[in-house]
């Protein structure tokens, strides 16, 4: 069991995935800082000094902090847009390979074509 686990962990895909998760976490922190420290204060300034993180509604004893939700939506949209741009650039840099050429006729198809041609000539 331990050897199977070791084989699984040493596969390239698992290591690539681990690196991707670590980089994604770091990227998420950068985007979170961009949104919380730069974009949201500017949006708040444009909207008259509104601080989104403080927006909340109290319903009974529960507090619904919808301002945090707004910030999470902005985070998501920025991350999605940046990833979209990265994928677009990667697709332009690495175009898909051309499709393989169509295979030639099989021996059976060649024989049938010859028979067809002979029958057409005999008419």
N, CA, C and O of each residue as an XYZ file, in Angstrom:
492
protein
N       0.828     -1.186      0.000
C       0.000      0.000      0.000
C       0.875      1.252      0.000
O       0.590      2.202     -0.730
N       1.924      1.266      0.800
C       2.806      2.425      0.872
C       3.520      2.653     -0.456
O       3.715      3.793     -0.878
N       3.912      1.545     -1.119
C       4.597      1.680     -2.421
C       3.646      2.241     -3.477
O       4.047      3.061     -4.302
N       2.396      1.803     -3.452
C       1.419      2.335     -4.405
C       1.208      3.830     -4.180
O       1.098      4.606     -5.129
N       1.152      4.218     -2.901
C       0.986      5.629     -2.594
C       2.200      6.422     -3.070
O       2.057      7.527     -3.595
N       3.382      5.863     -2.889
C       4.607      6.530     -3.323
C       4.622      6.686     -4.847
O       5.032      7.731     -5.351
N       4.183      5.665     -5.586
C       4.097      5.765     -7.048
C       3.108      6.852     -7.452
O       3.359      7.621     -8.380
N       1.975      6.908     -6.742
C       0.950      7.896     -7.049
C       1.477      9.316     -6.834
O       1.265     10.197     -7.667
N       2.162      9.527     -5.715
C       2.682     10.855     -5.384
C       3.784     11.263     -6.349
O       3.910     12.443     -6.677
N       4.592     10.298     -6.814
C       5.709     10.664     -7.699
C       5.288     10.911     -9.140
O       6.113     11.331     -9.951
N       4.051     10.666     -9.474
C       3.599     10.951    -10.838
C       3.644     12.451    -11.084
O       3.409     13.252    -10.180
N       3.950     12.813    -12.318
C       4.072     14.225    -12.673
C       2.795     15.002    -12.455
O       2.848     16.155    -12.026
N       1.635     14.404    -12.739
C       0.373     15.137    -12.619
C       0.105     15.585    -11.193
O      -0.393     16.689    -10.971
N       0.429     14.741    -10.229
C       0.170     15.088     -8.837
C       1.079     16.239     -8.414
O       0.645     17.165     -7.729
N       2.338     16.170     -8.827
C       3.265     17.247     -8.482
C       2.861     18.551     -9.168
O       2.930     19.620     -8.560
N       2.442     18.468    -10.421
C       1.975     19.664    -11.132
C       0.768     20.264    -10.429
O       0.663     21.482    -10.288
N      -0.139     19.407     -9.990
C      -1.328     19.881     -9.294
C      -0.946     20.565     -7.984
O      -1.498     21.613     -7.647
N      -0.016     19.987     -7.253
C       0.418     20.585     -5.988
C       1.033     21.959     -6.220
O       0.744     22.905     -5.487
N       1.874     22.069     -7.231
C       2.482     23.364     -7.551
C       1.390     24.359     -7.941
O       1.421     25.515     -7.519
N       0.422     23.908     -8.748
C      -0.666     24.785     -9.158
C      -1.486     25.290     -7.976
O      -1.889     26.453     -7.947
N      -1.732     24.416     -7.001
C      -2.513     24.829     -5.827
C      -1.736     25.864     -5.011
O      -2.310     26.844     -4.535
N      -0.439     25.646     -4.853
C       0.378     26.588     -4.080
C       0.435     27.941     -4.781
O       0.258     28.982     -4.148
N       0.681     27.923     -6.084
C       0.732     29.181     -6.837
C      -0.642     29.851     -6.839
O      -0.742     31.073     -6.729
N      -1.696     29.049     -6.964
C      -3.048     29.601     -6.928
C      -3.354     30.284     -5.601
O      -4.000     31.332     -5.577
N      -2.895     29.699     -4.498
C      -3.098     30.327     -3.190
C      -2.373     31.655     -3.093
O      -2.918     32.638     -2.590
N      -1.131     31.678     -3.582
C      -0.372     32.930     -3.565
C      -1.028     33.966     -4.480
O      -1.106     35.143     -4.129
N      -1.495     33.535     -5.641
C      -2.170     34.437     -6.577
C      -3.454     34.977     -5.951
O      -3.788     36.150     -6.117
N      -4.168     34.117     -5.233
C      -5.391     34.545     -4.555
C      -5.104     35.620     -3.516
O      -5.884     36.560     -3.360
N      -3.988     35.485     -2.807
C      -3.623     36.500     -1.817
C      -3.308     37.829     -2.499
O      -3.682     38.891     -2.002
N      -2.622     37.763     -3.634
C      -2.291     38.987     -4.374
C      -3.565     39.664     -4.869
O      -3.728     40.875     -4.725
N      -4.459     38.880     -5.450
C      -5.705     39.459     -5.957
C      -6.561     39.972     -4.796
O      -7.205     41.014     -4.917
N      -6.572     39.258     -3.687
C      -7.317     39.728     -2.517
C      -6.809     41.079     -2.043
O      -7.597     41.965     -1.712
N      -5.494     41.233     -2.011
C      -4.920     42.519     -1.628
C      -5.254     43.599     -2.651
O      -5.571     44.729     -2.282
N      -5.183     43.252     -3.943
C      -5.526     44.210     -4.991
C      -6.956     44.707     -4.816
O      -7.227     45.905     -4.893
N      -7.862     43.768     -4.581
C      -9.273     44.145     -4.443
C      -9.504     44.922     -3.154
O     -10.109     45.995     -3.177
N      -9.027     44.389     -2.027
C      -9.317     45.003     -0.726
C      -8.579     46.314     -0.507
O      -9.119     47.233      0.110
N      -7.351     46.411     -1.005
C      -6.523     47.575     -0.695
C      -6.523     48.645     -1.777
O      -6.195     49.798     -1.497
N      -6.885     48.285     -3.014
C      -6.812     49.262     -4.105
C      -8.176     49.483     -4.760
O      -8.668     50.610     -4.817
N      -8.780     48.408     -5.250
C     -10.000     48.559     -6.049
C     -11.208     48.962     -5.205
O     -11.910     49.913     -5.547
N     -11.453     48.254     -4.117
C     -12.647     48.548     -3.323
C     -12.604     49.944     -2.704
O     -13.639     50.610     -2.687
N     -11.467     50.426     -2.193
C     -11.471     51.814     -1.708
C     -11.777     52.819     -2.828
O     -12.460     53.816     -2.594
N     -11.271     52.558     -4.049
C     -11.573     53.467     -5.159
C     -13.056     53.416     -5.522
O     -13.673     54.450     -5.777
N     -13.623     52.210     -5.545
C     -15.062     52.083     -5.828
C     -15.866     52.769     -4.728
O     -16.850     53.455     -5.004
N     -15.442     52.581     -3.486
C     -16.119     53.262     -2.377
C     -16.030     54.763     -2.495
O     -16.991     55.469     -2.192
N     -14.880     55.264     -2.935
C     -14.697     56.696     -3.117
C     -15.617     57.225     -4.218
O     -16.228     58.284     -4.079
N     -15.702     56.465     -5.316
C     -16.574     56.860     -6.428
C     -18.033     56.877     -5.984
O     -18.811     57.730     -6.412
N     -18.395     55.933     -5.126
C     -19.787     55.836     -4.669
C     -20.061     56.683     -3.428
O     -21.085     56.503     -2.768
N     -19.165     57.590     -3.115
C     -19.429     58.508     -2.008
C     -18.833     58.070     -0.687
O     -19.401     58.365      0.365
N     -17.710     57.379     -0.706
C     -17.028     57.003      0.531
C     -17.596     55.783      1.216
O     -17.391     55.604      2.417
N     -18.299     54.945      0.492
C     -18.874     53.734      1.094
C     -17.760     52.729      1.325
O     -16.968     52.449      0.425
N     -17.702     52.181      2.548
C     -16.768     51.101      2.859
C     -17.557     49.797      2.803
O     -18.378     49.519      3.677
N     -17.301     49.003      1.769
C     -18.094     47.788      1.560
C     -17.939     46.784      2.697
O     -18.878     46.052      3.009
N     -16.762     46.743      3.317
C     -16.554     45.744      4.370
C     -17.445     46.011      5.574
O     -17.704     45.101      6.361
N     -17.914     47.232      5.729
C     -18.766     47.550      6.860
C     -20.253     47.409      6.589
O     -21.067     47.593      7.493
N     -20.617     47.085      5.354
C     -22.037     46.962      5.026
C     -22.613     45.691      5.634
O     -22.111     44.594      5.392
N     -23.667     45.848      6.425
C     -24.275     44.692      7.077
C     -25.721     45.017      7.438
O     -26.112     46.175      7.586
N     -26.484     43.955      7.570
C     -27.872     44.070      8.014
C     -28.018     43.172      9.235
O     -27.531     42.041      9.245
N     -28.694     43.684     10.269
C     -28.933     42.872     11.458
C     -30.386     42.409     11.430
O     -31.318     43.213     11.395
N     -30.549     41.093     11.445
C     -31.879     40.494     11.454
C     -31.978     39.686     12.744
O     -31.407     38.601     12.857
N     -32.701     40.224     13.701
C     -32.766     39.564     15.005
C     -31.382     39.590     15.644
O     -30.801     40.659     15.833
N     -30.864     38.435     15.970
C     -29.525     38.364     16.560
C     -28.462     38.010     15.524
O     -27.284     37.888     15.861
N     -28.869     37.846     14.265
C     -27.925     37.489     13.195
C     -27.500     38.748     12.447
O     -28.305     39.648     12.208
N     -26.230     38.791     12.084
C     -25.703     39.899     11.295
C     -25.320     39.377      9.920
O     -24.482     38.483      9.799
N     -25.928     39.932      8.892
C     -25.643     39.546      7.506
C     -24.679     40.586      6.944
O     -25.063     41.727      6.691
N     -23.428     40.182      6.752
C     -22.401     41.111      6.247
C     -22.319     40.984      4.734
O     -21.433     40.315      4.202
N     -23.235     41.622      4.060
C     -23.288     41.522      2.606
C     -22.167     42.306      1.941
O     -21.877     42.076      0.767
N     -21.535     43.213      2.648
C     -20.382     43.933      2.107
C     -19.216     42.979      1.833
O     -18.516     43.114      0.830
N     -19.015     42.018      2.732
C     -17.974     41.005      2.505
C     -18.299     40.165      1.276
O     -17.405     39.769      0.529
N     -19.590     39.897      1.073
C     -19.999     39.139     -0.109
C     -19.706     39.930     -1.379
O     -19.240     39.367     -2.370
N     -19.978     41.226     -1.352
C     -19.685     42.067     -2.523
C     -18.190     42.011     -2.838
O     -17.799     41.904     -4.001
N     -17.358     42.083     -1.796
C     -15.916     42.005     -2.012
C     -15.517     40.643     -2.569
O     -14.643     40.565     -3.431
N     -16.141     39.573     -2.092
C     -15.824     38.233     -2.609
C     -16.211     38.112     -4.082
O     -15.499     37.478     -4.861
N     -17.338     38.719     -4.465
C     -17.762     38.695     -5.873
C     -16.766     39.452     -6.736
O     -16.405     38.992     -7.819
N     -16.321     40.611     -6.262
C     -15.324     41.379     -7.013
C     -14.032     40.586     -7.128
O     -13.428     40.548     -8.199
N     -13.596     39.950     -6.039
C     -12.407     39.087     -6.078
C     -12.554     38.028     -7.159
O     -11.656     37.828     -7.977
N     -13.702     37.349     -7.153
C     -13.934     36.276     -8.122
C     -13.877     36.807     -9.548
O     -13.244     36.200    -10.412
N     -14.533     37.933     -9.797
C     -14.560     38.474    -11.150
C     -13.166     38.866    -11.631
O     -12.821     38.651    -12.793
N     -12.378     39.433    -10.745
C     -11.016     39.810    -11.141
C     -10.174     38.571    -11.405
O      -9.450     38.514    -12.399
N     -10.261     37.587    -10.531
C      -9.489     36.345    -10.731
C      -9.923     35.672    -12.028
O      -9.079     35.235    -12.811
N     -11.226     35.584    -12.262
C     -11.722     34.950    -13.486
C     -11.239     35.698    -14.717
O     -10.860     35.070    -15.706
N     -11.246     37.029    -14.678
C     -10.799     37.813    -15.821
C      -9.307     37.619    -16.067
O      -8.882     37.466    -17.212
N      -8.518     37.625    -15.011
C      -7.064     37.438    -15.172
C      -6.764     36.053    -15.713
O      -5.921     35.911    -16.599
N      -7.426     35.037    -15.208
C      -7.204     33.676    -15.709
C      -7.637     33.582    -17.163
O      -6.966     32.933    -17.966
N      -8.744     34.218    -17.512
C      -9.192     34.240    -18.904
C      -8.121     34.854    -19.798
O      -7.821     34.326    -20.869
N      -7.547     35.972    -19.355
C      -6.493     36.625    -20.140
C      -5.261     35.728    -20.275
O      -4.658     35.659    -21.347
N      -4.889     35.047    -19.204
C      -3.730     34.145    -19.252
C      -3.981     33.015    -20.239
O      -3.095     32.662    -21.017
N      -5.175     32.447    -20.215
C      -5.513     31.359    -21.143
C      -5.505     31.870    -22.583
O      -5.019     31.183    -23.482
N      -6.044     33.075    -22.806
C      -6.037     33.643    -24.158
C      -4.610     33.817    -24.671
O      -4.320     33.483    -25.820
N      -3.721     34.335    -23.830
C      -2.324     34.530    -24.231
C      -1.651     33.186    -24.481
O      -0.911     33.030    -25.452
N      -1.907     32.216    -23.608
C      -1.302     30.887    -23.785
C      -1.789     30.236    -25.073
O      -1.011     29.574    -25.760
N      -3.057     30.413    -25.409
C      -3.586     29.847    -26.651
C      -2.955     30.499    -27.877
O      -2.733     29.835    -28.889
N      -2.666     31.797    -27.789
C      -2.028     32.477    -28.919
C      -0.571     32.051    -29.067
O      -0.067     31.915    -30.181
N       0.103     31.840    -27.933
C       1.513     31.439    -27.976
C       1.683     29.976    -28.396
O       2.668     29.624    -29.045
N       0.739     29.143    -28.031
C       0.799     27.714    -28.349
C      -0.440     27.307    -29.126
O      -1.366     26.734    -28.551
N      -0.475     27.592    -30.428
C      -1.667     27.198    -31.191
C      -1.773     25.675    -31.248
O      -0.767     24.971    -31.158
N      -2.986     25.182    -31.396
C      -3.146     23.725    -31.439
C      -2.453     23.156    -32.679
O      -2.389     23.812    -33.718
N      -1.940     21.941    -32.562
C      -1.266     21.346    -33.722
C      -2.264     21.102    -34.847
O      -3.447     20.876    -34.593
N      -1.788     21.147    -36.093
C      -2.711     20.900    -37.203
C      -3.214     19.463    -37.150
O      -2.520     18.569    -36.666
N      -4.412     19.252    -37.645
C      -4.942     17.891    -37.608
C      -4.092     16.980    -38.486
O      -3.530     17.426    -39.487
N      -3.998     15.714    -38.119
C      -3.199     14.792    -38.932
C      -3.829     14.633    -40.315
O      -5.047     14.731    -40.465
N      -3.003     14.392    -41.309
C      -3.572     14.234    -42.654
C      -4.490     13.023    -42.708
O      -4.303     12.033    -42.000
N      -5.474     13.138    -43.563
C      -6.428     12.034    -43.707
C      -5.685     10.817    -44.259
O      -4.866     10.948    -45.169
N      -5.963      9.658    -43.722
C      -5.287      8.464    -44.226
C      -5.703      8.187    -45.672
O      -6.828      8.466    -46.084
N      -4.770      7.637    -46.413
C      -5.062      7.295    -47.803
C      -6.041      6.145    -47.886
O      -6.393      5.540    -46.874
N      -6.473      5.851    -49.082
C      -7.438      4.754    -49.241
C      -6.795      3.417    -48.872
O      -5.607      3.189    -49.100
N      -7.607      2.557    -48.303
C      -7.140      1.214    -47.946
C      -7.028      0.379    -49.225
O      -7.575      0.754    -50.262
N      -6.322     -0.747    -49.151
C      -6.236     -1.601    -50.340
C      -7.606     -2.011    -50.880
O      -7.795     -2.096    -52.094
N      -8.546     -2.260    -49.996
C      -9.898     -2.624    -50.434
C     -10.549     -1.476    -51.205
O     -11.201     -1.691    -52.227
N     -10.360     -0.243    -50.696
C     -10.944      0.914    -51.364
C     -10.296      1.138    -52.734
O     -10.976      1.527    -53.684
N      -8.992      0.897    -52.839
C      -8.307      1.035    -54.123
C      -8.861      0.024    -55.126
O      -9.119      0.360    -56.282
N      -9.042     -1.219    -54.670
C      -9.562     -2.266    -55.545
C     -10.975     -1.934    -56.000
O     -11.309     -2.107    -57.172
N     -11.812     -1.455    -55.074
C     -13.175     -1.083    -55.443
C     -13.187      0.077    -56.430
O     -14.020      0.112    -57.335
N     -12.262      1.033    -56.262
C     -12.184      2.161    -57.196
C     -11.774      1.669    -58.582
O     -12.295      2.151    -59.587
N     -10.844      0.715    -58.645
C     -10.431      0.163    -59.941
C     -11.591     -0.558    -60.604
O     -11.816     -0.415    -61.806
N     -12.331     -1.338    -59.814
C     -13.490     -2.039    -60.374
C     -14.526     -1.040    -60.880
O     -15.102     -1.232    -61.951
N     -14.767      0.023    -60.119
C     -15.710      1.059    -60.539
C     -15.267      1.701    -61.853
O     -16.074      1.924    -62.755
N     -13.965      1.995    -61.940
C     -13.453      2.624    -63.165
C     -13.581      1.683    -64.353
O     -13.956      2.120    -65.441
N     -13.275      0.384    -64.170
C     -13.393     -0.578    -65.248
C     -14.838     -0.730    -65.712
O     -15.115     -0.830    -66.908
N     -15.762     -0.745    -64.732
C     -17.178     -0.854    -65.096
C     -17.648      0.389    -65.831
O     -18.476      0.293    -66.737
N     -17.138      1.551    -65.459
C     -17.526      2.786    -66.149
C     -17.006      2.787    -67.566
O     -17.683      3.298    -68.459
N     -15.815      2.229    -67.815
C     -15.253      2.185    -69.157
C     -15.986      1.206    -70.056
O     -16.102      1.432    -71.260
N     -16.487      0.103    -69.470
C     -17.128     -0.932    -70.271
C     -18.524     -0.535    -70.726
O     -19.083     -1.211    -71.590
N     -19.089      0.483    -70.210
C     -20.451      0.889    -70.582
C     -20.480      1.652    -71.840
O     -21.551      2.064    -72.287
